[in-house]
């Protein structure tokens, strides 16, 4: 049973298939070559016999005309011993005047069959092939026929020997070639088998760091291994990002839940007797629930953006920014100013572009206690430039490279008070990347920050 399974498994392998294809193609090629060679040799041998026959016919006519009174004796002298492969019958009006030796045994046999492709070529089961010719003959005023049958025994033996040579050399070549093809195919596919074996060992969550061996040749396997390793690298990075995201998300959600439980315990213990404790706990729980809601919404936004396809359309980015600015112009302590280029058009997803503007303006307002937040839109050559400037607390230089990471917050205590989740800027960066854009920040602590977004103008 095990041998059968092993054989069935190997039947599907490329090595087995290559070897099988070679065997069948070689057999077909050998048959074709054999047919061509044997047909060509047979044709030339038959043509040689045809060329000799007129001379034999002339010789027989001459001899028989000289010895009209003893035709049988004249016929025997002409045929034996040099022309013993010729069988001749001389007849006049169905009367046999003379015939060569063995005529009755060889020629007058019911098993003599004419070939379909040539009436002059006949076959006898015992003696083989004969080439026939019938010529008119005249003697003593009587007209008759001379039937000549040429025994092709030597030609048949030569063709048989040639067929044996072809079969023996073909069989040796087939066996040697099959072994050679098997070994070469196995050697050539060894890198592929090694790749397959490595992939088999990658099963399981702990094998993402394993990489495929890159062979020296051929080019196709080099490209396959390199591409697969790049894909594994991307999968590993994505897996690490997802693991980090889940870990950070669970931490961010655990914090408000812990606060919830703490305030519930306070209410349970002191809420009935101390109204101020109840009031403060309700306010705190409301803030934590709002923060939890923002975290959940932004997490859902990240998941949706990662799997959604962009709807590319012509967007009036000026109108989009005006709508967003109008939503945030209700504050008293911070002025929101807008300096926008009229009717700036770009290609993109309108909803994602609106999210980008909302995140940048909301982030600027959250970290600006007083002063102004200005939104500027301009166009330079083939780029649309969006700037959001604030006079807020600023970002230390050593923190500026990290602010686009998920769940990263410069001042965690302040972010918790203002409702920051550490997800906004990372979402904005991903959405900007979806539009082939870039985002950068310039900031100084205590002075403010400027976020600059560059979008390409695609026709």
N, C-alpha and C positions, 0 to 999 in steps of 0.2 A: 504493500500500500504506500509506504514511504517512497519507494523507488518510483512508483507511478506518479505521485504528487511532484517529486523532484523533476521527472521527465516532462510532465505537463507544464511546470513552471519554466523550465529551460526552453520549451518549445516557443514561448512567447518572448524570449530574449532576442536582442538585436544580433548577437553573435550567431545564434542558431538560424535566424532568418537570413542573415547575409550568406551563411554557408549553404543553406537550402536554395536560395536564389542562384548562387553560383552553380550549384549542381544542375539545376534544371536548365539554366541558360547554356551551360556548357554542353549538356546532352542535346539540346535543340541545335546548338551551333555545330556539334559533331555530326548530327544527322544531316544537317544542311550541307556541310562540307563533304560528307560521304556520298550523298546523292549527286552533288556536282562533280566530284572526282570520278566516281564510278560511271556516271552518265557520259562524261567527256571521254574517258578511256574506252568505254564501250563503243562510242560513236566512231572514234578513230580506228579501232580494231575492225569494226564492221566496214568502214570505208576502205580499209586496206584489203579486206576480203573482196569487196565489190570491184576494186581495181584489178585484182588478180584474176577474177572470173572471166572477163572477155578473152584473155590470153589462153585460158584453159579451154574455153568454148571453141576458139579457133583451132587449137591443137587437136581436139577431139574430132572436129569436122574433117580436118585434113587426113587424119589417120583412118577414120571410118570410110572416107571416100576412096582411099587407096586400097582398102581391103573390104570391098563390098561383099565378097563371097564368104568371108569369115569374120563377121562383125564382132562376135564375142571374144575371139582371140585378140583381135586388134584392140578392143576395149581394155582387156586385161593387161596388155603390154603398156598401154598408155597410163594406166592408173597405178600399177604396182611396180616397185614398192614406194616410189617417190610421192605419189599422190593418193595414198591410201585413205586420206580423210575425205576424198570425193566419192560420192555415191551417185551412179549414173544409170539411167534406164532409157534405152532406145526402143521406141515403139512405132508401128505403122498401123493406123486404124485399130487401135487397142490391142494389136498383136505385138507382144514383146519380142523384139529381135535379139536383144542383148541386155544384160544388167550386171552391175558390179557385185562383188561378193558381199553377202550379208544384207542385200537389198530387202529381202523378204522379212528378215528379223527386225531391221531398224526402221525402214521407211514405210513399208506396208503394214503399219501398226495402227490399230483403231485409236490409240492414245495420242496420236500425233495431232497437236493443237496449234492453230495459227494464232499469232499474237494480234491483239486488237490494233496496235499502232503500226503494224507492218505485216502485210500478207506474205511477204517473202521470208519472214522469220517464223519458224515453227519450233515446237517444243515436244520432246519425248521424255516421259518420266524416267526411263532407264538410261538414255544416252545424252540427254540434255538438248541444247539448241542446234538448229540447222538453218543454214541460209539457202534458199531455193531459187532456181532460175529455170525457165522453160523456153527453149529455142526451137525454131522449125529446122527440120533436116530432110534432105532429099537424096535418094539413092535408087538407081535402076528405074528411074521414072516414077518412083513411089515417094509420096510425101508423108512425113511423120514428125514426131516430136522427140526431142532429147531433154529429159528431165535431169537436172543436176542439183544435188543436195551436198552442201559443204558442211562437214561436221565441225562445229566451233568448240571442240573439246579443249584445245590449247588456250584459246581465248578465255574460255570459262575458268580453266585452272588459274590463269593469270589474274582474272578478276577476283576469284576466290582468295588467292594469296594476298592481293591488294586489300580486300575487305578484312582479312585477318590482321594485316598490319595496322589498318586504320583502327580496328577494334582494340587491339592490344595497346597501341600507343595512346588511343583515346582513354582507355581505362586507367592506364598508368598516370596520364596527365590529369584525369579527373580526381583520382585519389590524392596525388601530390598537390594539386591545386586546391582541393577541399581542405586538406590539412593546413596548407599555407594560408588560405583565406581565413580559416578559423583562428589560427594563431595571430595573424595580422589584425583581424577584427577585434579579437580579445585584447591585444596589446593597445590598439587605438582607442578602444572603449574603456580601458582601465581607469583613466581619469574620470569618466562619466560614472563608472561603477563606484569609484571612491566618493564622488559627490553624492550619489544616491545613498551610500552607506552612512555618510556624515549627516545627511538629512534625516535618515532613519533614527540616528542617535539624538537628534534634536528634539524628539518628542518629549513634552513635559515643560513646565513653566520655568525651570531653572537653566535651560539650555539656549537662551536667546543670545548669550555672549559668544557662543561657538560660531565659527566662520568656516565657509567652504574652502578647501585647498584650491589655489589657482594654478592650473597646470601650465607648463611652458608652451604647449601647443596641443591641439590646433586652435586657430583663432576663434572658432565658434564656441568652444568650451571655455576659453579665456573670458570671452564676453559674457557667457552664461554665468560663470562663477562670480565675476566682478559685479554683474547686475544683481545677482542673488544676494551677494554680501552687502551691497548698498541697500537693498530692500530690507535685509535683516537689521542693518544699522538703523534704518528709519523705523522699523517695527519696535526695536529695542528703545529708541528714543521716545516713540509715542507711548510705549508701555510705561516707561519711567515717568513721563509727563502725566499719564492717567493715574498712576499710582500716587504721585505727588499731589495731584489734584484731589483725588479721593481722600487722601490723608489730611490735606489742608481744609477741604470742605467739611470733613467730619469734625475737625477741631473748631472751625468757625461756627458750626451748628451746635457743637457741644457747649460753647461759651454762653450763648443766650439761654440755652436750656438749663444750664447750671444756675444762671441768674434767676430764671423762672422759679426753679425749685427753692432757691434761697428766699425769694420774696414770698412765695407761698407759705413757707415755714414761718416767716415773720407775721404774715397775716393771720395764720392759724394760731400763733401764740399771742400776739399783741393787738391784732386788728380790732377786736371788739372793744378793748379798753382804751386804746390810743388811736384816735381818728387820724392823727398826722402820719402815723406809721402806715395805716391803710392807704391814705392818699399818696404818700411817696412810693409805696410799693406798686400801686396801680399805674402811676406815671412811669416808673422804671420798667414795669412789665410791658407797657404799651410801647416804649422805646425799643425794648429788646425784640418784641414781636415784629415791629416795623423793620428793624434791622434784619431779622431772620427772613422776613418776606423779601427784602431787597437781595439778600444772598441767594435765595431760591430762584428769584426771577432772573438774576444775572447768570446763575449756573445753567438754567434752562436756555438762556440766550446763547451761552457758549456752545451748548450741545446742539442747538438748532443751527447756529452759524457754521459749525463744523460739518454738518451733513446736508445743508441746504445748497441749492444751486443758485448762482447769481442770475437775476433777471436783468440782463443788460438792455438799457434803453436810454434814450436821450433825456437828460435831467437838467432842469434849470436850478443849479446849485444855489444861486442867489435867492430864489424864492424859498427853497428849503431852509436856508439859514435864517431868513426873515421870520418864518413861521416859528422856528425854535426860539429865537431871541424874544419874540413877543410872549412866549410862555413863561419866560424867566424875568420879565421886567416889572415884577410886582414888589421887589425888595426895596427897603428904605435906606439901609445902611450902605449898601454897595450899588453903585450905578453900573448898568450894563449898556455899553455903547457899541454901535455897529457902524463900520465903514466898509460898505460892500460895493464891488464892481457890478454894474447893472447887467442883468441877463447873461451871466456866465453859464455856458452850456458844456456839459461833459457826458460821457457815456458811463453808466453804472447802475447799481441797484438803489433806487430812491430811498427805500426803507432803511437800508444799511447806512447810506450817507446821512440820513437823519439821526440814526443812533450815534454815529461818530460825533456829530455836532452837539447832541444832547450830553454825551459823556464828557466832552472837553469843557463845555460851559458849566455843567453841574460840578465838575471837579474844581474849576477855578473859583466858583462861588463858595464852595464848601470850605476852602482854605483861605478865603479872603474875608477878614473881619470888617474892614472898612476900606474905602477907596473905590477903585473902578475895575471893571472887567471889560475889555474891549475885544470885539470880534472883527477881524479884517479879512477881506477877500480881494485878491488881485490875480492878474494873469501876466505871466512873463514867458514870451515865446510859446512853447508847446506845453506849458505847465500852468495849472491853477494852484494858487498858494492860499492856504487858509491859516491864519494866525489867531490864537486865543491868548491874550495877555492879561495878567492880573497883577495886583499890588498886594498879594497875600504874603504868607509866611516864608515862601521860598523853599527850595530843596537843596540840602547840602550836596556838594559836588561828588562826594564819595557814594552817594545814594542814587544819583541820577541814572546810572546804568541799570538799576534794579527795579525802577518804578513800573516798568511794563511787564514784570513777572506777575503771575497770578498770586493773589492773596498777599502781595507785598505792600506794606504800609510803612511810611517813613516814621511817623509818630503814631504808634498804636493806640495810645491813650486818647489822643485828640481824634483819631479816626473813629474810635468807638463812640466818642461823644457826638461827633458830627454825622455819624451813620455811614462812614466809609467802610467798604468791604474789601478793598484791594483787588477788585476784579475789573473795575471800569476801564482803566488804561490798557490792560491786557486785551480786553475785548475790542477796544478802539484800534489797537495796533493790528489785530487779526483782520478786522474789517477793512482797514486801510490797505493791508497786504492783498486782500481779495481784489482790490481795484488797482493793483500794481503801483501803489503809492508808498510813501515813506513818511515817518513821523520822527521829529527830534525835539529836544527840550533845551532851553537856556534858562538858567535860574540862579538866583543869588539869595542867600538866606537873609530874611528881613526886608528884601526889596520887591521880590515877586518872581513870577515865572512866565515864560513865553513858549507855548507849544506851537510848532510849525509843521503843517502837513502839505506835502507836495503830491498833486494828482497829475498824471499825464492826460493830455487832451487827446482822446482817440476819436477819429472821425467815424 
